[in-house]
């Protein structure tokens, strides 16, 4: 076996593709059963227009990946070739797709970058910087969009702008976690990395957290090493990296707009875009791998008022996941064993 107990790769198994696939499809089948209407297939008619907007959605997902690829090359000072950057991004997305949304593929991503010839300190810096930039995008874009849309419309589903609205509660919780993450990591990376490491070790001395103290110590060491690398960079470096982040995430959000336009007229593209941003913030609290099940449910409920019936919303949720989630599972199943063989000299026996 290649993997040892405690290795980041221990959480990456091809067999784990099965669980999120079953959860996601199971939830869709259940929702279709609950709201099945044969008229759905009369509303959703495949035409030349549908094909055009499907192609647009495909290109938007390609732009999303391109943004990530450009960003990781920027963060590694172009030491990764285009081929290496593509490989790292798809492996990273695969890992994120088979682990809970709150965990993601960050710990394994450091190994992916390192195995492409980047030093461990630089690899840690690259991965933490990508996470930091992603969260900054969410934190800035959400209040910005509130200037252009009515808050009541944004949370019209679920009970309006009220703490009894489960979508609003999930969004506030997710936004709060992202804000806390940015503050803590930003403080550690740019101001006091050793102080943050000391605080982590102090917190993980608590009896119910002690079992993860070694992991906290490793994370603290990563932050210290990352800080040394990232403090060297100038404003132009961060501007380019954040620009690639904006390009990537914005492209991904427009995928839903394109899919809806394949069958329907969208009256308010800005509101639909904003709803997706809130939806992704909610997905942070999902306990399932890749947000499976939870994502399909939230999509059909939270974006359902853009569509004629509940049955159509469920079908569109399935199409959305096929466009933005399942391809990474299929690519990962193909790519991951070959990466293991290339980097470790033999295939993983599973």
Phi and psi in degrees as GROMACS dihedral restraints (atoms count N, CA, C in turn):
[ dihedral_restraints ]
;  ai    aj    ak    al  type     phi  dphi    fc
    3     4     5     6     1   -81.1    20    10
    4     5     6     7     1   -39.8    20    10
    6     7     8     9     1   -86.2    20    10
    7     8     9    10     1   142.3    20    10
    9    10    11    12     1  -108.8    20    10
   10    11    12    13     1   159.9    20    10
   12    13    14    15     1   -59.0    20    10
   13    14    15    16     1   131.3    20    10
   15    16    17    18     1    92.1    20    10
   16    17    18    19     1   -10.9    20    10
   18    19    20    21     1   -68.9    20    10
   19    20    21    22     1   143.8    20    10
   21    22    23    24     1   -56.0    20    10
   22    23    24    25     1   -29.9    20    10
   24    25    26    27     1   -69.6    20    10
   25    26    27    28     1   -12.6    20    10
   27    28    29    30     1   -63.9    20    10
   28    29    30    31     1   -20.3    20    10
   30    31    32    33     1   -89.9    20    10
   31    32    33    34     1    -3.5    20    10
   33    34    35    36     1  -106.7    20    10
   34    35    36    37     1   109.0    20    10
   36    37    38    39     1  -134.7    20    10
   37    38    39    40     1   137.2    20    10
   39    40    41    42     1   -59.3    20    10
   40    41    42    43     1   -34.4    20    10
   42    43    44    45     1   -62.4    20    10
   43    44    45    46     1   -21.6    20    10
   45    46    47    48     1   -72.5    20    10
   46    47    48    49     1    -8.9    20    10
   48    49    50    51     1   -64.7    20    10
   49    50    51    52     1   -32.1    20    10
   51    52    53    54     1   -63.6    20    10
   52    53    54    55     1   -44.4    20    10
   54    55    56    57     1   -61.6    20    10
   55    56    57    58     1   -54.8    20    10
   57    58    59    60     1   -62.7    20    10
   58    59    60    61     1   -32.3    20    10
   60    61    62    63     1   -64.4    20    10
   61    62    63    64     1   -46.4    20    10
   63    64    65    66     1   -65.7    20    10
   64    65    66    67     1   -40.9    20    10
   66    67    68    69     1   -62.8    20    10
   67    68    69    70     1   -50.1    20    10
   69    70    71    72     1   -61.4    20    10
   70    71    72    73     1   -49.4    20    10
   72    73    74    75     1   -67.6    20    10
   73    74    75    76     1   -35.1    20    10
   75    76    77    78     1   -63.0    20    10
   76    77    78    79     1   -43.4    20    10
   78    79    80    81     1   -64.6    20    10
   79    80    81    82     1   -41.3    20    10
   81    82    83    84     1   -63.0    20    10
   82    83    84    85     1   -45.2    20    10
   84    85    86    87     1   -61.4    20    10
   85    86    87    88     1   -42.5    20    10
   87    88    89    90     1   -63.0    20    10
   88    89    90    91     1   -45.2    20    10
   90    91    92    93     1   -66.3    20    10
   91    92    93    94     1   -35.7    20    10
   93    94    95    96     1   -65.9    20    10
   94    95    96    97     1   -38.6    20    10
   96    97    98    99     1   -63.3    20    10
   97    98    99   100     1   -39.7    20    10
   99   100   101   102     1   -70.7    20    10
  100   101   102   103     1   -30.9    20    10
  102   103   104   105     1  -128.7    20    10
  103   104   105   106     1    31.1    20    10
  105   106   107   108     1   -66.5    20    10
  106   107   108   109     1   133.2    20    10
  108   109   110   111     1  -145.2    20    10
  109   110   111   112     1   113.9    20    10
  111   112   113   114     1   -56.4    20    10
  112   113   114   115     1   -22.8    20    10
  114   115   116   117     1   -66.4    20    10
  115   116   117   118     1   -15.6    20    10
  117   118   119   120     1   -55.1    20    10
  118   119   120   121     1   -40.7    20    10
  120   121   122   123     1   -75.0    20    10
  121   122   123   124     1   -12.1    20    10
  123   124   125   126     1   -83.7    20    10
  124   125   126   127     1   -32.3    20    10
  126   127   128   129     1   -75.8    20    10
  127   128   129   130     1   -43.3    20    10
  129   130   131   132     1   -91.5    20    10
  130   131   132   133     1    91.4    20    10
  132   133   134   135     1  -109.8    20    10
  133   134   135   136     1   128.7    20    10
  135   136   137   138     1   -82.4    20    10
  136   137   138   139     1   119.8    20    10
  138   139   140   141     1  -131.2    20    10
  139   140   141   142     1  -177.8    20    10
  141   142   143   144     1   -61.4    20    10
  142   143   144   145     1   -34.8    20    10
  144   145   146   147     1   -61.8    20    10
  145   146   147   148     1   -42.0    20    10
  147   148   149   150     1   -60.2    20    10
  148   149   150   151     1   -45.6    20    10
  150   151   152   153     1   -60.7    20    10
  151   152   153   154     1   -42.4    20    10
  153   154   155   156     1   -59.7    20    10
  154   155   156   157     1   -48.6    20    10
  156   157   158   159     1   -72.8    20    10
  157   158   159   160     1   -27.7    20    10
  159   160   161   162     1   -64.2    20    10
  160   161   162   163     1   -40.4    20    10
  162   163   164   165     1   -64.7    20    10
  163   164   165   166     1   -40.0    20    10
  165   166   167   168     1   -61.2    20    10
  166   167   168   169     1   -43.7    20    10
  168   169   170   171     1   -61.3    20    10
  169   170   171   172     1   -39.8    20    10
  171   172   173   174     1   -62.0    20    10
  172   173   174   175     1   -44.5    20    10
  174   175   176   177     1   -67.1    20    10
  175   176   177   178     1   -34.8    20    10
  177   178   179   180     1   -64.3    20    10
  178   179   180   181     1   -39.4    20    10
  180   181   182   183     1   -66.8    20    10
  181   182   183   184     1   -36.7    20    10
  183   184   185   186     1   -64.5    20    10
  184   185   186   187     1   -39.5    20    10
  186   187   188   189     1   -65.0    20    10
  187   188   189   190     1   -37.0    20    10
  189   190   191   192     1   -59.6    20    10
  190   191   192   193     1   -47.2    20    10
  192   193   194   195     1   -67.5    20    10
  193   194   195   196     1   -37.4    20    10
  195   196   197   198     1   -61.0    20    10
  196   197   198   199     1   -40.6    20    10
  198   199   200   201     1   -59.9    20    10
  199   200   201   202     1   -43.4    20    10
  201   202   203   204     1   -64.8    20    10
  202   203   204   205     1   -40.4    20    10
  204   205   206   207     1   -65.6    20    10
  205   206   207   208     1   -44.7    20    10
  207   208   209   210     1   -61.7    20    10
  208   209   210   211     1   -42.5    20    10
  210   211   212   213     1   -62.5    20    10
  211   212   213   214     1   -44.0    20    10
  213   214   215   216     1   -69.5    20    10
  214   215   216   217     1   -28.2    20    10
  216   217   218   219     1   -69.8    20    10
  217   218   219   220     1   -39.4    20    10
  219   220   221   222     1   -62.1    20    10
  220   221   222   223     1   -46.4    20    10
  222   223   224   225     1   -67.6    20    10
  223   224   225   226     1   -24.7    20    10
  225   226   227   228     1   -97.9    20    10
  226   227   228   229     1    14.1    20    10
  228   229   230   231     1    57.0    20    10
  229   230   231   232     1    35.7    20    10
  231   232   233   234     1    61.6    20    10
  232   233   234   235     1    22.9    20    10
  234   235   236   237     1   -76.4    20    10
  235   236   237   238     1   -21.4    20    10
  237   238   239   240     1   -85.8    20    10
  238   239   240   241     1   133.2    20    10
  240   241   242   243     1   -72.0    20    10
  241   242   243   244     1   167.8    20    10
  243   244   245   246     1   -58.3    20    10
  244   245   246   247     1   -41.5    20    10
  246   247   248   249     1   -64.3    20    10
  247   248   249   250     1   -43.8    20    10
  249   250   251   252     1   -63.8    20    10
  250   251   252   253     1   -42.4    20    10
  252   253   254   255     1   -62.9    20    10
  253   254   255   256     1   -42.0    20    10
  255   256   257   258     1   -61.2    20    10
  256   257   258   259     1   -44.2    20    10
  258   259   260   261     1   -62.2    20    10
  259   260   261   262     1   -46.1    20    10
  261   262   263   264     1   -61.5    20    10
  262   263   264   265     1   -45.2    20    10
  264   265   266   267     1   -63.4    20    10
  265   266   267   268     1   -44.1    20    10
  267   268   269   270     1   -70.1    20    10
  268   269   270   271     1   -36.3    20    10
  270   271   272   273     1   -65.1    20    10
  271   272   273   274     1   -40.9    20    10
  273   274   275   276     1   -63.0    20    10
  274   275   276   277     1   -45.7    20    10
  276   277   278   279     1   -64.3    20    10
  277   278   279   280     1   -37.6    20    10
  279   280   281   282     1   -61.7    20    10
  280   281   282   283     1   -46.1    20    10
  282   283   284   285     1   -63.0    20    10
  283   284   285   286     1   -41.4    20    10
  285   286   287   288     1   -63.6    20    10
  286   287   288   289     1   -32.1    20    10
  288   289   290   291     1   -73.1    20    10
  289   290   291   292     1   -21.2    20    10
  291   292   293   294     1  -111.7    20    10
  292   293   294   295     1     9.0    20    10
  294   295   296   297     1  -123.0    20    10
  295   296   297   298     1   155.5    20    10
  297   298   299   300     1   -55.6    20    10
  298   299   300   301     1   147.3    20    10
  300   301   302   303     1   -57.8    20    10
  301   302   303   304     1   -33.4    20    10
  303   304   305   306     1   -73.1    20    10
  304   305   306   307     1   -15.3    20    10
  306   307   308   309     1  -102.3    20    10
  307   308   309   310     1   -53.5    20    10
  309   310   311   312     1    67.1    20    10
  310   311   312   313     1  -167.7    20    10
  312   313   314   315     1  -106.2    20    10
  313   314   315   316     1    22.6    20    10
  315   316   317   318     1   -62.4    20    10
  316   317   318   319     1   -48.2    20    10
  318   319   320   321     1   -62.5    20    10
  319   320   321   322     1   -38.8    20    10
  321   322   323   324     1   -73.9    20    10
  322   323   324   325     1   -30.5    20    10
  324   325   326   327     1   -60.7    20    10
  325   326   327   328     1   -35.0    20    10
  327   328   329   330     1   -59.1    20    10
  328   329   330   331     1   -41.1    20    10
  330   331   332   333     1   -67.6    20    10
  331   332   333   334     1   -40.9    20    10
  333   334   335   336     1   -58.4    20    10
  334   335   336   337     1   -47.2    20    10
  336   337   338   339     1   -66.2    20    10
  337   338   339   340     1   -43.4    20    10
  339   340   341   342     1   -61.0    20    10
  340   341   342   343     1   -39.6    20    10
  342   343   344   345     1   -72.2    20    10
  343   344   345   346     1    -9.3    20    10
  345   346   347   348     1   -92.3    20    10
  346   347   348   349     1    10.1    20    10
  348   349   350   351     1   101.4    20    10
  349   350   351   352     1    10.4    20    10
  351   352   353   354     1   -97.5    20    10
  352   353   354   355     1   134.4    20    10
  354   355   356   357     1   -56.4    20    10
  355   356   357   358     1   155.0    20    10
  357   358   359   360     1   -63.3    20    10
  358   359   360   361     1   -38.3    20    10
  360   361   362   363     1   -63.6    20    10
  361   362   363   364     1   -45.9    20    10
  363   364   365   366     1   -65.0    20    10
  364   365   366   367     1   -39.4    20    10
  366   367   368   369     1   -61.5    20    10
  367   368   369   370     1   -44.2    20    10
  369   370   371   372     1   -61.7    20    10
  370   371   372   373     1   -41.7    20    10
  372   373   374   375     1   -63.0    20    10
  373   374   375   376     1   -42.8    20    10
  375   376   377   378     1   -61.9    20    10
  376   377   378   379     1   -46.8    20    10
  378   379   380   381     1   -68.5    20    10
  379   380   381   382     1   -43.3    20    10
  381   382   383   384     1   -65.3    20    10
  382   383   384   385     1   -36.3    20    10
  384   385   386   387     1   -65.7    20    10
  385   386   387   388     1   -39.4    20    10
  387   388   389   390     1   -64.3    20    10
  388   389   390   391     1   -43.2    20    10
  390   391   392   393     1   -63.0    20    10
  391   392   393   394     1   -43.4    20    10
  393   394   395   396     1   -61.3    20    10
  394   395   396   397     1   -46.1    20    10
  396   397   398   399     1   -66.0    20    10
  397   398   399   400     1   -39.9    20    10
  399   400   401   402     1   -58.4    20    10
  400   401   402   403     1   -46.7    20    10
  402   403   404   405     1   -69.5    20    10
  403   404   405   406     1   -36.0    20    10
  405   406   407   408     1   -61.7    20    10
  406   407   408   409     1   -38.3    20    10
  408   409   410   411     1   -58.4    20    10
  409   410   411   412     1   -48.6    20    10
  411   412   413   414     1   -62.4    20    10
  412   413   414   415     1   -45.6    20    10
  414   415   416   417     1   -63.7    20    10
  415   416   417   418     1   -35.0    20    10
  417   418   419   420     1   -83.2    20    10
  418   419   420   421     1   -40.1    20    10
  420   421   422   423     1   -70.0    20    10
  421   422   423   424     1   -37.3    20    10
  423   424   425   426     1   -61.4    20    10
  424   425   426   427     1   -54.8    20    10
  426   427   428   429     1   -65.4    20    10
  427   428   429   430     1   -30.0    20    10
  429   430   431   432     1   -61.8    20    10
  430   431   432   433     1   -44.2    20    10
  432   433   434   435     1   -66.1    20    10
  433   434   435   436     1   -27.6    20    10
  435   436   437   438     1   -64.2    20    10
  436   437   438   439     1   -19.8    20    10
  438   439   440   441     1   -74.1    20    10
  439   440   441   442     1   -20.2    20    10
  441   442   443   444     1  -107.1    20    10
  442   443   444   445     1   -11.7    20    10
  444   445   446   447     1  -131.1    20    10
  445   446   447   448     1   160.9    20    10
  447   448   449   450     1   -81.7    20    10
  448   449   450   451     1   126.7    20    10
  450   451   452   453     1   -58.2    20    10
  451   452   453   454     1   -36.2    20    10
  453   454   455   456     1   -62.1    20    10
  454   455   456   457     1   -39.1    20    10
  456   457   458   459     1   -69.1    20    10
  457   458   459   460     1   -35.6    20    10
  459   460   461   462     1   -62.0    20    10
  460   461   462   463     1   -36.9    20    10
  462   463   464   465     1  -117.0    20    10
  463   464   465   466     1    32.1    20    10
  465   466   467   468     1   -62.8    20    10
  466   467   468   469     1   -32.5    20    10
  468   469   470   471     1   -81.2    20    10
  469   470   471   472     1   131.7    20    10
  471   472   473   474     1    98.7    20    10
  472   473   474   475     1    -3.4    20    10
  474   475   476   477     1   123.2    20    10
  475   476   477   478     1    13.5    20    10
  477   478   479   480     1    77.0    20    10
  478   479   480   481     1  -168.2    20    10
  480   481   482   483     1   -80.1    20    10
  481   482   483   484     1    79.6    20    10
  483   484   485   486     1  -146.2    20    10
  484   485   486   487     1   147.4    20    10
  486   487   488   489     1   -70.8    20    10
  487   488   489   490     1    -3.1    20    10
  489   490   491   492     1   -88.3    20    10
  490   491   492   493     1    -6.4    20    10
  492   493   494   495     1   -82.6    20    10
  493   494   495   496     1   113.1    20    10
  495   496   497   498     1   -62.9    20    10
  496   497   498   499     1   -30.5    20    10
  498   499   500   501     1   -68.8    20    10
  499   500   501   502     1   -39.9    20    10
  501   502   503   504     1   -65.7    20    10
  502   503   504   505     1   -42.7    20    10
  504   505   506   507     1   -61.7    20    10
  505   506   507   508     1   -44.8    20    10
  507   508   509   510     1   -64.2    20    10
  508   509   510   511     1   -38.5    20    10
  510   511   512   513     1   -66.6    20    10
  511   512   513   514     1   -43.0    20    10
  513   514   515   516     1   -64.3    20    10
  514   515   516   517     1   -42.6    20    10
  516   517   518   519     1   -62.8    20    10
  517   518   519   520     1   -46.7    20    10
  519   520   521   522     1   -63.6    20    10
  520   521   522   523     1   -42.0    20    10
  522   523   524   525     1   -65.2    20    10
  523   524   525   526     1   -39.7    20    10
  525   526   527   528     1   -62.8    20    10
  526   527   528   529     1   -41.3    20    10
  528   529   530   531     1   -65.2    20    10
  529   530   531   532     1   -40.9    20    10
  531   532   533   534     1   -64.7    20    10
  532   533   534   535     1   -42.4    20    10
  534   535   536   537     1   -62.9    20    10
  535   536   537   538     1   -43.6    20    10
  537   538   539   540     1   -62.3    20    10
  538   539   540   541     1   -42.4    20    10
  540   541   542   543     1   -61.5    20    10
  541   542   543   544     1   -44.7    20    10
  543   544   545   546     1   -64.9    20    10
  544   545   546   547     1   -42.4    20    10
  546   547   548   549     1   -63.1    20    10
  547   548   549   550     1   -47.8    20    10
  549   550   551   552     1   -66.2    20    10
  550   551   552   553     1   -49.7    20    10
  552   553   554   555     1   -68.7    20    10
  553   554   555   556     1   -39.3    20    10
  555   556   557   558     1   -61.8    20    10
  556   557   558   559     1   -43.1    20    10
  558   559   560   561     1   -62.2    20    10
  559   560   561   562     1   -44.2    20    10
  561   562   563   564     1   -69.7    20    10
  562   563   564   565     1   -39.5    20    10
  564   565   566   567     1   -75.0    20    10
  565   566   567   568     1   -38.2    20    10
  567   568   569   570     1  -111.7    20    10
  568   569   570   571     1   -13.0    20    10
  570   571   572   573     1  -124.3    20    10
  571   572   573   574     1   -56.4    20    10
  573   574   575   576     1  -143.0    20    10
  574   575   576   577     1    72.9    20    10
  576   577   578   579     1   -62.4    20    10
  577   578   579   580     1   -39.4    20    10
  579   580   581   582     1   -70.3    20    10
  580   581   582   583     1   -33.5    20    10
  582   583   584   585     1   -64.8    20    10
  583   584   585   586     1   -40.4    20    10
  585   586   587   588     1   -66.7    20    10
  586   587   588   589     1   -39.7    20    10
  588   589   590   591     1   -61.5    20    10
  589   590   591   592     1   -43.5    20    10
  591   592   593   594     1   -60.8    20    10
  592   593   594   595     1   -41.5    20    10
  594   595   596   597     1   -65.2    20    10
  595   596   597   598     1   -41.4    20    10
  597   598   599   600     1   -60.1    20    10
  598   599   600   601     1   -46.2    20    10
  600   601   602   603     1   -63.7    20    10
  601   602   603   604     1   -36.7    20    10
  603   604   605   606     1   -64.6    20    10
  604   605   606   607     1   -46.5    20    10
  606   607   608   609     1   -62.6    20    10
  607   608   609   610     1   -41.4    20    10
  609   610   611   612     1   -82.1    20    10
  610   611   612   613     1    10.1    20    10
  612   613   614   615     1   -83.2    20    10
  613   614   615   616     1   -14.9    20    10
  615   616   617   618     1   -59.2    20    10
  616   617   618   619     1   140.5    20    10
  618   619   620   621     1   -52.8    20    10
  619   620   621   622     1   -42.2    20    10
  621   622   623   624     1   -79.9    20    10
  622   623   624   625     1    -6.1    20    10
  624   625   626   627     1  -114.0    20    10
  625   626   627   628     1    -4.8    20    10
  627   628   629   630     1   -60.4    20    10
  628   629   630   631     1   -31.8    20    10
  630   631   632   633     1   -63.9    20    10
  631   632   633   634     1   -21.3    20    10
  633   634   635   636     1  -102.4    20    10
  634   635   636   637     1    14.2    20    10
  636   637   638   639     1   -64.8    20    10
  637   638   639   640     1   -38.4    20    10
  639   640   641   642     1   -62.7    20    10
  640   641   642   643     1   -40.3    20    10
  642   643   644   645     1   -65.0    20    10
  643   644   645   646     1   -38.4    20    10
  645   646   647   648     1   -65.2    20    10
  646   647   648   649     1   -39.2    20    10
  648   649   650   651     1   -63.6    20    10
  649   650   651   652     1   -41.4    20    10
  651   652   653   654     1   -64.3    20    10
  652   653   654   655     1   -41.9    20    10
  654   655   656   657     1   -62.9    20    10
  655   656   657   658     1   -40.9    20    10
  657   658   659   660     1   -62.0    20    10
  658   659   660   661     1   -41.1    20    10
  660   661   662   663     1   -64.5    20    10
  661   662   663   664     1   -39.0    20    10
  663   664   665   666     1   -60.2    20    10
  664   665   666   667     1   -42.1    20    10
  666   667   668   669     1   -65.3    20    10
  667   668   669   670     1   -41.7    20    10
  669   670   671   672     1   -61.9    20    10
  670   671   672   673     1   -46.5    20    10
  672   673   674   675     1   -66.6    20    10
  673   674   675   676     1   -39.2    20    10
  675   676   677   678     1   -64.1    20    10
  676   677   678   679     1   -39.5    20    10
  678   679   680   681     1   -59.6    20    10
  679   680   681   682     1   -41.2    20    10
  681   682   683   684     1   -59.9    20    10
  682   683   684   685     1   -39.2    20    10
  684   685   686   687     1   -73.6    20    10
  685   686   687   688     1   -44.3    20    10
  687   688   689   690     1   -77.3    20    10
  688   689   690   691     1   -26.9    20    10
  690   691   692   693     1   -68.1    20    10
  691   692   693   694     1   -16.7    20    10
  693   694   695   696     1   -75.0    20    10
  694   695   696   697     1   -19.8    20    10
  696   697   698   699     1   -82.0    20    10
  697   698   699   700     1   149.0    20    10
  699   700   701   702     1   -95.4    20    10
  700   701   702   703     1  -179.7    20    10
  702   703   704   705     1   -65.9    20    10
  703   704   705   706     1   -34.7    20    10
  705   706   707   708     1   -62.9    20    10
  706   707   708   709     1   -39.4    20    10
  708   709   710   711     1   -57.6    20    10
  709   710   711   712     1   -48.5    20    10
  711   712   713   714     1   -70.7    20    10
  712   713   714   715     1   -33.6    20    10
  714   715   716   717     1   -64.6    20    10
  715   716   717   718     1   -43.4    20    10
  717   718   719   720     1   -66.1    20    10
  718   719   720   721     1   -42.9    20    10
  720   721   722   723     1   -65.2    20    10
  721   722   723   724     1   -40.5    20    10
  723   724   725   726     1   -72.4    20    10
  724   725   726   727     1   -33.9    20    10
  726   727   728   729     1   -60.6    20    10
  727   728   729   730     1   -42.2    20    10
  729   730   731   732     1   -65.0    20    10
  730   731   732   733     1   -34.7    20    10
  732   733   734   735     1   -64.4    20    10
  733   734   735   736     1   -46.6    20    10
  735   736   737   738     1   -61.4    20    10
  736   737   738   739     1   -44.7    20    10
  738   739   740   741     1   -58.8    20    10
  739   740   741   742     1   -44.0    20    10
  741   742   743   744     1   -66.5    20    10
  742   743   744   745     1   -54.3    20    10
  744   745   746   747     1   -69.1    20    10
  745   746   747   748     1   -37.4    20    10
  747   748   749   750     1   -65.2    20    10
  748   749   750   751     1   -39.3    20    10
  750   751   752   753     1   -60.8    20    10
  751   752   753   754     1   -42.0    20    10
  753   754   755   756     1   -64.3    20    10
  754   755   756   757     1   -39.5    20    10
  756   757   758   759     1   -66.8    20    10
  757   758   759   760     1   -32.6    20    10
  759   760   761   762     1   -72.1    20    10
  760   761   762   763     1   -10.2    20    10
  762   763   764   765     1   -59.5    20    10
  763   764   765   766     1   -44.2    20    10
  765   766   767   768     1   -64.1    20    10
  766   767   768   769     1   -41.7    20    10
  768   769   770   771     1   -57.4    20    10
  769   770   771   772     1   -42.0    20    10
  771   772   773   774     1   -66.6    20    10
  772   773   774   775     1   -42.1    20    10
  774   775   776   777     1   -63.8    20    10
  775   776   777   778     1   -40.8    20    10
  777   778   779   780     1   -64.9    20    10
  778   779   780   781     1   -40.4    20    10
  780   781   782   783     1   -66.4    20    10
  781   782   783   784     1   -17.6    20    10
  783   784   785   786     1   -64.6    20    10
  784   785   786   787     1   -23.7    20    10
  786   787   788   789     1  -129.5    20    10
  787   788   789   790     1   -24.3    20    10
  789   790   791   792     1  -135.1    20    10
  790   791   792   793     1   172.5    20    10
  792   793   794   795     1   -96.4    20    10
  793   794   795   796     1   130.8    20    10
  795   796   797   798     1  -104.2    20    10
  796   797   798   799     1   119.0    20    10
  798   799   800   801     1   -83.4    20    10
  799   800   801   802     1   -26.6    20    10
  801   802   803   804     1  -138.1    20    10
  802   803   804   805     1    90.5    20    10
  804   805   806   807     1   -67.9    20    10
  805   806   807   808     1   -32.9    20    10
  807   808   809   810     1   -66.0    20    10
  808   809   810   811     1   -42.1    20    10
  810   811   812   813     1   -64.9    20    10
  811   812   813   814     1   -41.9    20    10
  813   814   815   816     1   -62.7    20    10
  814   815   816   817     1   -41.7    20    10
  816   817   818   819     1   -60.9    20    10
  817   818   819   820     1   -45.6    20    10
  819   820   821   822     1   -65.5    20    10
  820   821   822   823     1   -38.8    20    10
  822   823   824   825     1   -61.1    20    10
  823   824   825   826     1   -38.5    20    10
  825   826   827   828     1   -65.6    20    10
  826   827   828   829     1   -39.0    20    10
  828   829   830   831     1   -59.9    20    10
  829   830   831   832     1   -46.6    20    10
  831   832   833   834     1   -63.4    20    10
  832   833   834   835     1   -39.4    20    10
  834   835   836   837     1   -61.3    20    10
  835   836   837   838     1   -42.3    20    10
  837   838   839   840     1   -67.3    20    10
  838   839   840   841     1   -33.1    20    10
  840   841   842   843     1   -64.9    20    10
  841   842   843   844     1   -42.3    20    10
  843   844   845   846     1   -59.8    20    10
  844   845   846   847     1   -38.5    20    10
  846   847   848   849     1   -64.3    20    10
  847   848   849   850     1   -15.5    20    10
  849   850   851   852     1   -61.0    20    10
  850   851   852   853     1   -31.2    20    10
  852   853   854   855     1   -90.8    20    10
  853   854   855   856     1     5.6    20    10
  855   856   857   858     1   -72.4    20    10
  856   857   858   859     1   131.1    20    10
  858   859   860   861     1   -87.3    20    10
  859   860   861   862     1    -6.8    20    10
  861   862   863   864     1   -90.7    20    10
  862   863   864   865     1   156.3    20    10
  864   865   866   867     1   -59.5    20    10
  865   866   867   868     1   124.3    20    10
  867   868   869   870     1    62.7    20    10
  868   869   870   871     1    15.7    20    10
  870   871   872   873     1    72.2    20    10
  871   872   873   874     1    17.5    20    10
  873   874   875   876     1   -58.5    20    10
  874   875   876   877     1   139.0    20    10
  876   877   878   879     1    84.8    20    10
  877   878   879   880     1   -57.8    20    10
  879   880   881   882     1   -62.5    20    10
  880   881   882   883     1   -43.8    20    10
  882   883   884   885     1   -63.0    20    10
  883   884   885   886     1   -46.6    20    10
  885   886   887   888     1   -61.9    20    10
  886   887   888   889     1   -40.5    20    10
  888   889   890   891     1   -65.1    20    10
  889   890   891   892     1   -50.0    20    10
  891   892   893   894     1   -62.1    20    10
  892   893   894   895     1   -41.2    20    10
  894   895   896   897     1   -58.3    20    10
  895   896   897   898     1   -52.0    20    10
  897   898   899   900     1   -66.8    20    10
  898   899   900   901     1   -32.4    20    10
  900   901   902   903     1   -83.8    20    10
  901   902   903   904     1   -47.1    20    10
  903   904   905   906     1   -78.8    20    10
  904   905   906   907     1   -28.1    20    10
  906   907   908   909     1  -106.2    20    10
  907   908   909   910     1     3.9    20    10
  909   910   911   912     1   -63.3    20    10
  910   911   912   913     1   -27.3    20    10
  912   913   914   915     1   -75.2    20    10
  913   914   915   916     1    -4.1    20    10
  915   916   917   918     1   -84.7    20    10
  916   917   918   919     1    -7.8    20    10
  918   919   920   921     1  -120.3    20    10
  919   920   921   922     1   158.1    20    10
  921   922   923   924     1   -69.4    20    10
  922   923   924   925     1   -37.8    20    10
  924   925   926   927     1  -140.2    20    10
  925   926   927   928     1   164.7    20    10
  927   928   929   930     1   -65.0    20    10
  928   929   930   931     1   -35.5    20    10
  930   931   932   933     1   -63.7    20    10
  931   932   933   934     1   -39.3    20    10
  933   934   935   936     1   -65.0    20    10
  934   935   936   937     1   -39.3    20    10
  936   937   938   939     1   -61.5    20    10
  937   938   939   940     1   -41.1    20    10
  939   940   941   942     1   -65.0    20    10
  940   941   942   943     1   -43.3    20    10
  942   943   944   945     1   -63.2    20    10
  943   944   945   946     1   -40.4    20    10
  945   946   947   948     1   -68.3    20    10
  946   947   948   949     1   -33.8    20    10
  948   949   950   951     1   -62.0    20    10
  949   950   951   952     1   -40.0    20    10
  951   952   953   954     1   -66.6    20    10
  952   953   954   955     1   -44.4    20    10
  954   955   956   957     1   -61.5    20    10
  955   956   957   958     1   -40.0    20    10
  957   958   959   960     1   -61.9    20    10
  958   959   960   961     1   -43.5    20    10
  960   961   962   963     1   -69.4    20    10
  961   962   963   964     1   -34.5    20    10
  963   964   965   966     1   -65.6    20    10
  964   965   966   967     1   -29.0    20    10
  966   967   968   969     1   -84.2    20    10
  967   968   969   970     1   -34.3    20    10
  969   970   971   972     1  -113.9    20    10
  970   971   972   973     1    -8.9    20    10
  972   973   974   975     1  -127.4    20    10
  973   974   975   976     1   -56.6    20    10
  975   976   977   978     1   -61.7    20    10
  976   977   978   979     1   -33.2    20    10
  978   979   980   981     1   -56.8    20    10
  979   980   981   982     1   -34.7    20    10
  981   982   983   984     1   -70.0    20    10
  982   983   984   985     1   -31.1    20    10
  984   985   986   987     1   -65.0    20    10
  985   986   987   988     1   -47.5    20    10
  987   988   989   990     1   -66.1    20    10
  988   989   990   991     1   -43.0    20    10
  990   991   992   993     1   -63.4    20    10
  991   992   993   994     1   -42.2    20    10
  993   994   995   996     1   -64.3    20    10
  994   995   996   997     1   -39.7    20    10
  996   997   998   999     1   -60.1    20    10
  997   998   999  1000     1   -36.7    20    10
  999  1000  1001  1002     1   -76.6    20    10
 1000  1001  1002  1003     1   -44.6    20    10
 1002  1003  1004  1005     1   -81.7    20    10
 1003  1004  1005  1006     1   -39.5    20    10
 1005  1006  1007  1008     1   -60.7    20    10
 1006  1007  1008  1009     1   -49.3    20    10
 1008  1009  1010  1011     1   -61.1    20    10
 1009  1010  1011  1012     1   -35.7    20    10
 1011  1012  1013  1014     1   -70.6    20    10
 1012  1013  1014  1015     1   -34.5    20    10
 1014  1015  1016  1017     1   -65.4    20    10
 1015  1016  1017  1018     1   -42.4    20    10
 1017  1018  1019  1020     1   -60.5    20    10
 1018  1019  1020  1021     1   -43.4    20    10
 1020  1021  1022  1023     1   -64.4    20    10
 1021  1022  1023  1024     1   -39.9    20    10
 1023  1024  1025  1026     1   -69.4    20    10
 1024  1025  1026  1027     1   -39.3    20    10
 1026  1027  1028  1029     1   -91.0    20    10
 1027  1028  1029  1030     1   -25.8    20    10
 1029  1030  1031  1032     1  -117.2    20    10
 1030  1031  1032  1033     1    -6.3    20    10
 1032  1033  1034  1035     1    88.7    20    10
 1033  1034  1035  1036     1    -4.4    20    10
 1035  1036  1037  1038     1  -157.0    20    10
 1036  1037  1038  1039     1   160.8    20    10
 1038  1039  1040  1041     1   -78.1    20    10
 1039  1040  1041  1042     1   152.7    20    10
 1041  1042  1043  1044     1   -73.7    20    10
 1042  1043  1044  1045     1   129.7    20    10
 1044  1045  1046  1047     1   -88.6    20    10
 1045  1046  1047  1048     1    92.4    20    10
